[in-house]
Amino acid sequence: MSPDGSQFLVDSITGPFEIYNRGTNSPTLTLSQPKDTQTAEAKVKQGVFAEDCKLAVCGSADGRVLVYDLCKESPVAPSQILSYDQDAGKGPVQTVSVSRTHRNFVDSES
């Protein structure tokens, strides 16, 4: 849920994440997964809103963090993909959190 409660980031289970505005039955935005993340092992698992709801930051089961620019038109492809060190092995990104102090920053844990 967005910090102001007006939007929801929903895992559609069989497809990509979708964003719904409060009180609507249809998604307002669809977040597409890169072609190489469409297997069960690489599926986007969790997401949060960031930067005053201008970004969605999602973790995937293969150890990557996908950043989506929500100011673009649907379907939105990741604007940035952050990967962990390949030598360390791939593992799921279990949590994604966004914190705000003087500047926003993204933290993920594998």
Buried (B, 14 or more C-beta within 10 A) or exposed (E): EBEEEEBBBEBEEEEBBBBBEEEEEEBEBBBBBBEEBEEEEBBBBBBBBBBEBEBBBBBBBBBBBBBBBBEEEEBBEBEEBBEBEEEEEBEBBEEBBBEEEEEBEBEBEB
